[in-house]
């Protein structure tokens, strides 16, 4: 190989290496610049995570691919060490079901003051009220001691106590569990439940209305 050609090739390889290194440094700086620009400053930065204020969050559970959860919260605390997101000042959450054509329909609403989302997208809280639009069923749930209310994305609900009410039923259960569609309710039923075979109200488009008005509506 002629000396001039070898020297030129060495310079070319050196220039390419420097270019690759510079491009890598630039990319890292851009990535970290974006990350740090998104992080809040001041006291909101926790030792093990960050706290975001006035946030809208969409959750796509891997265990329940046909569903998407949407939340609005006053604050969301992200703790990567525990793989948990804590939503405070939640107010209302929504579970939507995605159809084959890509459209979505509202399946359920959830009200709770505080909600924890774990690394598997499961939800836990101490008190919650859920409303299932299909049959206008309200689930009023409470924790007991250290046992929380749990919404498992694979299996459904579980809670130490739940009250279930709709136009035709009112029941209370301890040690309650059920899939999302309430097709297999399990638990210790309390005495005093009621079943109305001919209730005066009915469920129409996700709302409880008098039967007379439902019959006259188009």
C-alpha positions in Angstrom: 0.0 0.0 0.0 1.5 3.4 -0.9 2.3 5.6 2.1 0.1 8.5 1.0 -2.9 6.1 0.5 -2.3 4.5 4.0 -2.2 7.9 5.6 -5.3 9.1 3.9 -7.2 5.9 4.9 -6.1 6.4 8.5 -7.3 10.0 8.5 -10.6 9.0 7.0 -11.1 6.3 9.7 -10.2 8.7 12.4 -12.6 11.3 11.0 -15.4 8.7 10.8 -14.8 7.6 14.4 -14.9 11.2 15.7 -18.1 11.8 13.8 -19.8 8.7 15.2 -18.7 9.7 18.8 -19.9 13.3 18.3 -23.2 12.1 16.9 -23.7 9.7 19.9 -22.9 12.5 22.4 -25.3 14.8 20.6 -28.1 12.2 20.7 -27.5 11.6 24.4 -27.6 15.3 25.1 -30.8 15.6 23.2 -32.5 12.7 25.0 -31.4 13.9 28.4 -32.4 17.4 27.5 -35.9 16.3 26.6 -36.2 14.1 29.8 -35.1 16.9 32.1 -37.3 19.4 30.4 -40.3 17.2 31.2 -39.4 16.8 34.9 -40.9 19.2 37.4 -38.4 21.4 39.3 -38.3 22.3 43.0 -39.9 20.4 45.9 -42.1 18.3 43.6 -39.2 16.1 42.7 -39.2 13.1 45.0 -36.2 11.2 46.1 -37.4 8.0 44.3 -39.5 9.6 41.5 -41.4 12.6 40.3 -44.8 14.2 41.0 -46.8 15.6 38.1 -49.7 18.0 38.6 -53.0 18.2 36.7 -52.4 15.2 34.5 -54.5 13.2 32.1 -53.4 9.5 32.0 -54.4 6.7 29.6 -53.7 3.1 30.7 -53.5 0.2 28.2 -53.4 -3.0 30.2 -51.4 -5.8 28.5 -53.6 -8.4 30.4 -56.8 -6.8 29.0 -55.9 -5.6 25.5 -59.5 -4.7 24.6 -59.8 -2.0 27.3 -58.3 1.4 27.9 -58.5 3.3 31.2 -58.5 7.1 31.3 -57.9 9.2 34.4 -57.7 12.9 35.4 -55.8 13.5 38.6 -54.7 16.6 40.6 -51.3 14.8 41.1 -49.6 11.7 39.9 -46.6 10.5 41.8 -44.3 8.2 39.8 -42.1 5.8 41.9 -39.8 3.7 39.7 -38.3 1.9 42.6 -41.7 0.4 43.5 -43.0 0.4 39.9 -46.1 2.3 41.2 -48.0 5.4 40.1 -50.2 7.0 42.7 -53.1 9.2 41.6 -54.3 11.8 44.1 -57.4 13.9 43.7 -58.7 11.5 41.1 -62.3 12.4 41.0 -63.3 10.1 38.1 -61.8 7.4 36.0 -63.2 5.7 32.9 -62.9 2.2 31.4 -63.5 2.1 27.6 -63.8 -1.0 25.5 -62.4 -1.0 21.9 -64.4 -2.5 19.1 -63.1 -4.3 16.1 -63.6 -1.3 13.9 -61.5 0.9 16.2 -64.3 2.8 17.9 -64.7 2.9 21.6 -67.6 2.6 24.0 -67.7 3.7 27.6 -68.0 0.6 29.8 -67.6 1.8 33.4 -66.8 4.9 35.5 -64.8 4.9 38.7 -64.7 7.4 41.5 -62.0 7.4 44.2 -59.9 10.0 46.0 -56.7 8.0 45.6 -55.6 5.2 43.3 -52.4 3.2 43.0 -51.4 1.6 39.6 -48.8 -1.2 40.0 -46.3 -2.5 37.4 -48.9 -4.9 36.0 -51.5 -2.1 35.5 -53.6 -3.4 38.4 -55.5 -0.7 40.4 -55.9 -0.6 44.2 -57.6 1.9 46.5 -59.3 2.1 49.9 -62.8 3.3 48.8 -64.4 3.4 45.4 -67.6 3.6 43.6 -67.9 2.0 40.1 -70.8 2.4 37.7 -71.4 -0.1 34.9 -73.3 1.5 32.1 -74.6 -1.6 30.4 -77.1 -2.4 33.2 -76.8 0.7 35.3 -75.2 -1.2 38.2 -73.4 0.7 41.0 -70.7 -1.1 43.0 -69.8 0.7 46.3 -66.6 -0.8 47.6 -64.6 -0.5 50.9 -61.4 -1.9 52.1 -61.0 -3.5 55.5 -57.8 -3.1 57.5 -54.8 -3.7 55.3 -56.8 -5.5 52.5 -57.5 -3.0 49.7 -59.9 -2.9 46.9 -58.2 -4.4 43.9 -59.0 -4.2 40.2 -57.0 -6.9 38.5 -56.8 -6.4 34.7 -56.9 -10.1 34.1 -59.6 -11.3 36.6 -61.8 -8.3 37.5 -62.7 -6.9 40.9 -62.1 -8.0 44.5 -62.9 -6.1 47.8 -63.5 -6.9 51.4 -66.9 -5.3 51.1 -69.2 -4.3 48.2 -72.7 -3.1 47.9 -74.3 -3.9 44.5 -77.4 -2.0 43.3 -79.3 -1.6 40.1 -82.9 -1.0 39.1 -83.8 -4.6 40.1 -81.4 -5.6 42.8 -79.6 -4.6 46.0 -77.2 -6.9 47.6 -74.2 -6.7 49.9 -71.2 -9.0 50.0 -68.1 -9.6 52.1 -65.0 -11.0 50.6 -66.3 -10.1 47.1 -64.8 -11.0 43.8 -66.1 -11.0 40.2 -65.1 -10.6 36.6 -65.7 -7.2 35.0 -69.1 -8.2 33.6 -70.4 -9.6 37.0 -71.1 -12.9 35.4 -69.7 -14.9 38.3 -70.1 -13.0 41.6 -68.5 -14.7 44.6 -68.5 -13.8 48.3 -70.4 -14.0 51.5 -73.8 -12.5 50.9 -75.2 -10.4 53.8 -78.8 -10.8 54.9 -81.4 -8.3 53.7 -80.7 -8.3 50.0 -83.7 -7.4 47.7 -84.7 -8.5 44.2 -87.5 -6.7 42.4 -88.8 -8.7 39.4 -90.9 -5.8 38.2 -89.0 -2.6 39.2 -90.5 0.9 38.5 -87.2 2.0 36.8 -85.1 0.6 34.0 -81.7 1.1 32.5 -81.6 3.0 29.2 -78.4 4.2 27.5 -76.5 4.0 30.7 -79.0 5.9 32.8 -81.7 4.8 35.2 -85.1 6.2 34.1 -88.8 5.5 35.0 -90.2 2.7 32.9 -93.0 5.0 31.6 -90.6 7.5 30.2 -88.4 4.7 28.7 -91.4 3.2 27.0 -92.5 6.5 25.4 -88.9 7.5 24.3 -88.1 6.9 20.6 
